[in-house]
Structure formats: C-alpha cells, structure tokens
Amino acid sequence: MVLRCFSLIALAGCAAALLGSLPAMAQGAEHIEPYRMLRSLQFVQDSVVRGDHSAADMQRFMLGTIDQRLREADPAIFADPRNVDAALIYAMSGGNPQTLEFLVARDVDGHFDNRVADALRKYLSGKGTLISKTLGEILVEYKDTDIAPYLALVAGNVTIALDPAAALKHYDWARLSAPGTIVEEAALRRSLSVAVEARMVDKAKGYANRYARRFLYSPYASQFADLFVELVVANVGAVQPADIEATLSYMDVDRRREVYLRMARRAAIDGQKDLALLASEQAGKLAGDAAGDDAMAKLYGTLVKVPTEGVGDAIAALTAIPEAALTPRDKALRQAAETIAKEVLRKPEAPQSPPDGAAGAEPAAQDAAATAAAAADPELQDPFAPVAAPDSAPTAEKQAADGAATTPSAEAPQTAAKAPAEQAEAPAIDPQLATFLEAGRSKLGAIDDLLEEEGP
C-alpha cells in the first residue's frame, strides 16, 4: 500500500502529460508491463471518485489499452505474479470479462489460480451466489495480497442476498484495506445501501457520515443522496435533525439544498408532516436567489397540510406558487394536491338509489361486468396470473456494467412526468405521486364516513 501511495504521487505529477499524449502511449503499450499500466488505471479511477470527473475519458482509454495489452501479451509475462494480479484486478474494475476467459483458456503453465479465476468467471457471468462460500475462503488466503480489497468487495456483492451482516463485514474490510480509493467509495456506498435496507439505523448513519466526508464529489454521490433521503424518511424519530445536519454539514450550500429538497418531496408524498416542514424550511433558507428551489420548498411544505388542516390556506398557497418555477413532475404533484384539497371542501352528495332493474340483473351479466372492471383496473387483476419472463439476453453494455466490481453504472435518471394539460395521452403515473394520491383518497374516505355518521 505504501508503494502504491508513492506511485500515485509520481503519477499525479504527469497526469496532464498523459492526457495530452494518449496516441503515443497507445503505440508504446506493447512494451509496458500490465501491472504498470494497472497502476495508472487505479490512479485515474481513484481521481474520478475524488472529484476529477475529467479523468473519466482517461479511464475509458486505460481500460481499452490494458485490454489490448493483455490479449496480445506473450503468455510468459504471467510468470510474474504482479501481471497475474493486474489481469484479475482489471477484470474486477470494469474491464472486459471475456479477456479473463481468454487468458485462463491459454494458461497452459498454470500461472492463474484456478479457484480465483473460476470464482471471478462465475461472478462476472451473473452466477455470484454460487461462489459466495468459496470466495470467502479464498479471501482469507489472499488477505495480504494486492487483489484482496477487490476480492472483498466482490465477496460483499455476492453475499448481500444471503447474509447482509456478512456482506457488511466484507465491505468494511475492503474499504479499510484500500482507503481513499474507488474500492473504499464503492464499499461505503454499498454498505449504506445494505444498512438502509436492513434498518440498521446506527450503522447507516455512520456510513453516510463517512461517505459525505470522503467522497462528496464522486460521480456516484447522487446515489448516496438518494440512499440518505431513504434513511431519514424511513426512520423518522430514529434519525434526528442533528444527525441530518451532522452529515450535510460537509456539503456546500447547493448540495445541502438539493438533499433537503429531495427529502421534503419524499416526506410530503409519504405524509411525514414534521419532516416535510423541517426539510422544506431548511431548503427555503438555503435557496438564496434560486427562485425555483424556493418555490419547490414552498410546494413540499404546503403539500403536507392537504387535506389535514387549513385546506383553504393550502389551496391559496399552492395557487400562489409560480408555475414557471416548477418542474413538470412538481406541476403534476401540485395539480394532484389541489384536486384532493377541493375534494375535502366538497360537500358530500346524498346517496342515489340504484336504477330500476339493476337489483334483478342476471348473475351472468353481473359476472361479465365484474370481469370487465377487473380487466380495466390493474389492482383487481388475478394475483396468480403468470408473469412474463424478462428478456434473458442482456446487451454487451449491461454485461460490462453488471460485471464491474468497483465502477457500477450510475442510476438511470427518472423520466419527468408531464402535467395532463401538456400531453394528449396520460403517462404512467409517478410511483411517489401514486402514494400521495392514495393517502389523500384514504383520508377523504374517512372524512366522508364521519359526515355520513353525523347525518344531514
């Protein structure tokens, strides 16, 4: 590890020169040992998660160059264990999984450990759960080698579904043995995900705080922000405002405001009134001259008052928010809130008698009507109906993304839902918006029941 730190310092001084001489480097790659090329890749990947997003192009170049070098190399170079480790780490760092297959197939001299190679081949082909026990045993044997942090990260990935607590131990070992690297970034982010899912609140708070301190400028920090919002909203009471500030204090104003806005929106839709008001208030204070952010903060803070109290004031506040300052998704959310607020104020209508002949409808006709209603309403569909199997032929891009141990693809951004007035056909409803509407309907139903009990 010390040797690697010295290598990083040396590489830092020539990073600009490397970026300016990619063609020359590619031409001379056949004379460079793979393990030396891997050090450059590690430096570039570590730079990316520390905030140098311009190094992403260099990362792609290095992956392609190392792939070519490994495929064209004389098998004799793998007599040096450092080159074997370089090939394995390359495969676990977002490299082409087929290259490992190629190297192992032509390894007639036994330079590659078949147990490690076979475990990684299964992992990279999507069969990781088959080797969780084997990989744990291999990790103990290789704990003092250069590939150990990467193997620990892979071990955590394949153990999550079977034993989340064991996966956290693997991630802890990976990040502690490779501080400041892309391995630590990935291990922290995935540890937070596991802890949030398993409701390990104290552990999750610790992981979130460490991530905010060390990798706030990583290109994957948006995933961290979503996980942190999930932690706070799902554990109201267990996560105090002081805990929120302890993590967000490492962020600049813009990032803090963005997290508070996400938190306020999610809390408002989930009906967490106190949290929504707190987050929207904090976002409003941090908005400054950002009129759009201030408008969204007011929107989320007002949503939780519908339909519980001050409905008239809530409608007035919603109407006063400039439409131009809202995103299409928030416009649809405001429209839904206004609809629910108006329903709260609407006087209940007297029940109507069924039309003549309806009571004597034939059972067959009633069954046909029920069948038609079920077909029109997805919630009434047969729960035992067979589910169509997903496409089993992943693309090459997806295979590369799934196989990367330390460079997972970022989450696909959600498609913004347009307001009904802006489109001819109704789009698929936002799941969070659906939750908000359902909560509103249940409250309206309770209000109607109370009014019916009181009578005219």
C-alpha positions in Angstrom: 0.0 0.0 0.0 2.9 2.4 0.8 4.4 1.6 -2.6 1.2 2.4 -4.2 0.9 5.7 -2.5 4.4 6.7 -3.8 3.2 5.6 -7.3 0.2 7.8 -7.0 2.3 10.8 -6.1 4.6 10.2 -9.0 1.6 9.7 -11.4 -0.1 12.9 -10.2 2.8 15.0 -11.5 2.4 13.6 -15.0 -1.4 13.2 -15.3 -1.6 16.2 -17.6 1.1 14.9 -19.8 -0.7 11.5 -20.0 -3.9 13.2 -21.1 -2.1 15.0 -23.8 -0.3 12.1 -25.2 -2.8 9.3 -25.5 -1.9 8.2 -29.1 1.8 8.0 -28.3 1.0 6.0 -25.1 -1.2 3.6 -27.1 1.6 3.0 -29.6 4.1 2.1 -27.0 1.7 0.0 -24.8 3.1 -3.3 -26.1 6.4 -2.6 -24.2 4.8 -1.8 -20.8 4.2 -4.4 -18.2 0.5 -4.9 -17.5 1.0 -4.3 -13.7 2.5 -0.9 -14.5 -0.5 0.0 -16.7 -2.8 -1.1 -14.0 -1.3 1.4 -11.6 -2.2 4.2 -14.0 -5.8 2.9 -14.2 -6.0 2.8 -10.4 -4.8 6.3 -10.1 -7.3 7.5 -12.7 -10.2 5.7 -11.1 -9.3 7.0 -7.7 -9.1 10.5 -9.1 -12.6 10.2 -10.6 -14.3 9.3 -7.2 -12.3 12.1 -5.5 -14.0 14.6 -7.9 -11.9 14.8 -11.0 -14.6 13.9 -13.5 -12.5 15.0 -16.4 -10.5 11.8 -15.8 -13.4 9.7 -17.0 -12.2 9.8 -20.6 -8.7 8.7 -19.5 -10.4 5.8 -17.6 -12.1 4.5 -20.7 -8.9 4.8 -22.6 -6.9 2.9 -20.0 -9.4 0.1 -19.9 -9.3 -0.3 -23.6 -5.5 -0.1 -23.7 -5.0 -2.7 -20.9 -7.5 -5.0 -22.6 -5.5 -4.9 -25.8 -2.2 -5.3 -24.0 -3.4 -8.4 -22.0 -4.8 -10.1 -25.2 -1.6 -9.5 -27.2 0.9 -10.3 -24.4 3.3 -13.2 -24.5 1.9 -15.8 -22.0 5.4 -15.8 -20.5 4.9 -12.4 -18.9 2.4 -14.0 -16.5 5.2 -15.8 -14.8 5.4 -12.5 -12.9 2.6 -12.7 -10.2 2.2 -8.9 -10.5 0.9 -9.3 -14.0 -1.5 -12.1 -13.0 -2.9 -9.8 -10.3 -3.1 -7.0 -12.8 -5.3 -9.2 -15.0 -7.6 -10.1 -12.2 -7.9 -6.6 -10.8 -8.6 -5.3 -14.4 -11.5 -7.8 -14.6 -12.9 -6.7 -11.3 -12.5 -3.0 -12.1 -14.9 -2.7 -15.0 -12.7 -4.5 -17.6 -13.9 -6.8 -20.4 -14.9 -10.1 -18.7 -14.2 -12.1 -21.9 -10.5 -11.1 -21.6 -10.2 -13.1 -18.4 -11.8 -16.1 -20.1 -9.3 -15.7 -22.9 -6.2 -15.5 -20.6 -7.3 -18.5 -18.4 -8.0 -20.6 -21.5 -4.5 -20.2 -22.8 -2.8 -20.5 -19.4 -1.0 -23.8 -20.0 1.7 -23.1 -17.4 -0.7 -22.7 -14.5 0.1 -19.1 -13.6 -3.5 -18.3 -12.7 -5.0 -19.8 -9.6 -7.9 -21.8 -11.0 -10.0 -21.3 -7.8 -9.8 -17.5 -8.1 -10.3 -17.5 -11.9 -13.3 -19.8 -11.7 -14.9 -17.7 -8.9 -14.5 -14.5 -10.8 -15.7 -16.0 -14.1 -18.9 -17.1 -12.3 -19.3 -13.7 -10.7 -18.8 -11.8 -13.9 -21.3 -14.1 -15.7 -24.0 -13.3 -13.1 -23.7 -16.5 -11.0 -22.1 -14.9 -8.0 -24.4 -16.6 -5.4 -22.9 -19.9 -6.4 -19.4 -18.9 -5.1 -20.2 -16.9 -2.0 -18.8 -19.6 0.4 -15.8 -20.4 -1.9 -14.9 -16.7 -2.3 -15.0 -16.2 1.4 -12.4 -19.0 1.9 -10.2 -17.6 -0.9 -10.3 -14.2 0.6 -8.8 -15.5 3.9 -5.9 -17.0 1.9 -5.3 -13.9 -0.2 -5.9 -11.3 2.6 -2.3 -9.9 2.4 -2.2 -9.5 -1.4 -2.9 -6.7 -3.8 -6.1 -8.3 -5.1 -7.5 -8.7 -1.5 -9.6 -5.4 -1.4 -11.1 -6.2 -4.7 -12.0 -9.8 -3.7 -13.5 -8.5 -0.5 -15.7 -6.1 -2.5 -16.8 -8.9 -4.8 -17.4 -11.2 -1.8 -19.7 -8.5 -0.3 -21.6 -8.2 -3.6 -22.3 -12.0 -3.8 -23.2 -12.2 0.0 -25.8 -9.5 0.2 -28.8 -11.6 -0.6 -27.8 -14.5 1.7 -26.3 -12.6 4.7 -26.4 -8.8 4.8 -24.4 -8.7 8.0 -21.6 -10.8 6.5 -21.7 -8.6 3.4 -21.1 -5.5 5.6 -18.0 -7.3 7.1 -16.6 -7.8 3.7 -17.3 -4.2 2.7 -15.7 -3.0 5.9 -12.6 -5.0 5.2 -12.4 -3.8 1.6 -12.6 -0.1 2.5 -10.2 -0.3 5.4 -7.6 -2.0 3.3 -7.9 0.4 0.5 -8.5 3.9 1.9 -9.1 6.8 -0.4 -9.6 4.6 -3.4 -12.5 3.7 -5.7 -12.8 0.5 -3.7 -13.5 2.4 -0.5 -16.0 4.6 -2.3 -17.9 1.6 -3.6 -17.7 -0.3 -0.3 -19.1 2.7 1.7 -21.9 3.4 -0.8 -23.0 -0.3 -0.9 -22.7 -0.6 2.9 -25.1 2.3 3.3 -27.5 0.6 0.9 -27.4 -2.6 2.8 -27.8 -0.9 6.2 -30.7 1.2 5.0 -32.5 -1.9 3.6 -31.9 -3.9 6.7 -32.9 -1.0 9.0 -29.5 -0.9 10.7 -30.0 2.8 11.5 -26.9 3.4 13.6 -24.6 1.7 11.1 -26.3 3.5 8.2 -25.8 6.9 9.9 -22.1 6.1 10.3 -21.6 5.0 6.7 -23.5 8.1 5.5 -21.3 10.4 7.6 -18.1 8.8 6.3 -19.2 9.0 2.7 -20.1 12.7 3.0 -16.7 13.4 4.5 -14.7 11.5 1.9 -16.5 11.1 -1.4 -18.9 14.0 -1.7 -17.7 14.9 -5.2 -17.8 11.3 -6.6 -19.9 10.9 -9.8 -21.9 8.4 -7.7 -22.8 10.9 -5.0 -26.3 11.2 -6.3 -26.9 7.6 -5.4 -25.6 8.4 -2.0 -28.0 11.3 -1.7 -31.0 9.1 -2.5 -29.9 6.5 0.0 -29.5 9.1 2.7 -33.0 10.5 2.0 -34.4 7.0 2.2 -32.6 6.5 5.5 -34.1 9.7 7.0 -37.7 9.3 5.7 -37.9 5.6 6.6 -36.7 6.1 10.1 -38.3 9.3 11.3 -37.6 9.6 15.0 -34.5 7.4 15.0 -32.7 9.9 12.7 -32.8 13.2 14.5 -32.4 16.7 12.9 -28.9 16.8 14.5 -28.0 13.6 12.7 -29.1 15.1 9.4 -27.0 18.2 9.9 -24.0 16.2 11.0 -23.9 14.6 7.6 -25.0 17.5 5.5 -22.5 19.9 7.2 -19.8 18.6 4.9 -21.6 19.7 1.9 -21.7 23.1 0.2 -24.9 25.2 0.1 -26.1 23.9 -3.3 -25.7 20.2 -2.3 -27.3 20.7 1.0 -30.3 22.5 -0.6 -30.6 19.7 -3.1 -30.7 17.0 -0.5 -33.2 18.9 1.6 -35.5 19.4 -1.4 -35.4 15.6 -2.2 -36.1 14.9 1.5 -39.0 17.4 1.6 -40.6 16.0 -1.6 -40.3 12.4 -0.4 -41.6 13.2 3.1 -44.5 15.2 1.8 -45.6 12.4 -0.5 -45.2 9.8 2.3 -47.3 12.0 4.7 -44.4 12.7 7.1 -45.6 16.2 8.1 -42.9 17.3 10.6 -40.1 16.1 8.4 -41.5 17.7 5.3 -41.9 21.0 7.1 -38.4 20.8 8.5 -36.8 19.9 5.2 -38.7 22.5 3.2 -37.9 25.2 5.7 -34.2 24.4 5.5 -34.3 24.2 1.7 -36.0 27.6 1.7 -33.3 29.1 3.9 -30.6 27.8 1.6 -32.4 28.8 -1.6 -30.9 32.3 -1.8 -31.6 33.8 -5.2 -32.7 30.4 -6.6 -36.4 31.2 -7.1 -37.1 27.7 -8.5 -35.7 26.0 -5.4 -37.6 28.3 -3.1 -40.9 27.6 -5.0 -40.3 23.8 -4.7 -39.6 24.2 -0.9 -42.9 26.0 -0.5 -44.7 23.4 -2.6 -43.5 20.5 -0.5 -44.1 22.3 2.8 -47.7 23.1 1.7 -48.5 19.5 0.5 -48.5 18.1 4.0 -51.3 20.5 5.0 -53.6 18.9 2.5 -56.1 17.5 3.4 -55.5 17.7 7.1 -55.8 21.3 8.2 -56.0 24.8 6.8 -57.2 23.5 3.4 -58.3 26.9 2.2 -55.0 28.5 3.0 -53.2 25.5 1.5 -55.0 26.0 -1.8 -54.2 29.7 -1.8 -50.5 28.9 -1.1 -50.4 26.3 -3.9 -52.0 28.7 -6.4 -49.6 31.4 -5.5 -46.5 29.3 -6.5 -45.3 30.5 -9.9 -45.9 27.7 -12.4 -42.7 28.6 -14.3 -40.6 27.8 -11.2 -41.8 24.2 -11.0 -40.6 21.1 -12.9 -43.2 19.1 -14.9 -43.2 16.5 -12.1 -43.9 19.1 -9.5 -46.6 20.7 -11.6 -48.4 17.3 -11.7 -47.9 17.0 -8.0 -49.4 20.4 -7.3 -52.3 19.6 -9.5 -53.0 16.4 -7.6 -52.7 18.3 -4.3 -55.2 20.9 -5.5 -57.6 18.2 -6.6 -57.5 16.5 -3.2 -57.9 19.8 -1.4 -61.0 20.7 -3.4 -62.4 17.2 -2.7 -62.0 17.9 1.0 -64.0 21.1 0.7 -66.7 19.5 -1.5 -70.0 18.7 0.4 -71.0 15.0 0.3 -73.8 14.2 -2.1 -76.8 12.2 -0.9 -76.7 8.5 -2.0 -78.7 7.7 -5.1 -81.0 4.7 -5.5 -79.9 2.2 -8.0 -81.7 2.3 -11.3 -84.8 0.1 -11.9 -83.9 -3.4 -12.9 -80.3 -3.3 -11.6 -81.2 -5.4 -8.5 -82.6 -8.1 -10.7 -79.7 -8.3 -13.1 -78.8 -11.8 -14.2 -75.8 -13.3 -12.5 -74.1 -13.9 -15.8 -74.4 -10.2 -16.6 -73.0 -9.2 -13.2 -70.1 -11.6 -13.7 -69.4 -10.1 -17.1 -69.4 -6.6 -15.6 -67.1 -7.6 -12.8 -64.7 -9.3 -15.3 -64.7 -6.1 -17.4 -63.9 -4.0 -14.3 -61.1 -6.3 -13.3 -59.6 -6.0 -16.8 -59.7 -2.2 -16.6 -58.3 -1.9 -13.1 -54.7 -3.3 -12.7 -55.2 -3.6 -8.9 -58.0 -6.2 -9.5 -56.0 -8.5 -11.8 -55.6 -12.1 -10.8 -52.7 -12.3 -8.5 -51.9 -15.8 -9.7 -51.7 -14.8 -13.3 -48.3 -15.9 -14.9 -45.8 -13.1 -15.2 -43.9 -12.7 -18.4 -40.3 -13.6 -18.2 -37.9 -10.7 -18.7 -35.5 -10.6 -21.7 -32.7 -13.1 -20.8 -30.3 -11.7 -23.4 -28.5 -8.7 -21.8 -26.6 -6.3 -24.0 -22.8 -6.1 -24.0 -23.0 -2.8 -22.3 -25.2 -4.3 -19.5 -22.9 -7.2 -19.1 -19.9 -4.9 -18.6 -21.8 -2.7 -16.1 -23.0 -5.8 -14.1 -19.5 -7.3 -14.1 -17.8 -4.2 -12.8 -16.9 -4.7 -9.2 -15.8 -1.1 -8.5 -17.3 1.0 -11.2 -21.1 0.4 -11.2 -23.2 2.4 -13.6 -25.0 5.4 -12.2 -28.7 5.2 -11.7 -30.8 6.0 -14.8 -32.5 9.3 -14.2 -36.2 9.3 -13.7 -38.3 10.5 -16.6 -40.1 13.7 -15.7 -43.9 13.2 -15.8 -45.7 15.9 -17.8 -48.8 17.6 -16.5 -52.1 16.4 -18.0 -52.6 19.6 -19.9 -49.2 19.2 -21.7 -49.9 15.9 -23.3 -52.6 14.0 -25.3 -52.2 10.7 -23.5 -51.9 10.1 -19.8 -48.4 8.9 -18.9 -47.5 6.2 -16.4 -48.0 7.8 -13.0 -45.0 8.6 -10.8 -45.0 5.9 -8.0 -44.4 8.5 -5.4 -47.3 10.6 -6.8 -49.5 7.5 -6.7 -48.6 7.0 -3.0 -49.6 10.6 -2.3 -52.9 10.3 -4.1 -53.7 7.0 -2.3 -53.0 8.6 1.0 -55.3 11.5 0.1 -58.1 9.2 -1.0 -58.0 7.2 2.3 -58.2 10.5 4.2 -61.1 11.6 2.1 -62.9 8.3 2.7 -62.5 8.7 6.4 -63.9 12.3 6.3 -67.0 11.1 4.2 -67.6 8.3 6.7 -67.7 10.8 9.6 -70.0 13.1 7.7 -72.4 10.3 6.9 -72.5 9.3 10.6 -73.3 12.9 11.6 -76.2 12.9 9.1 -77.7 15.9 7.3 
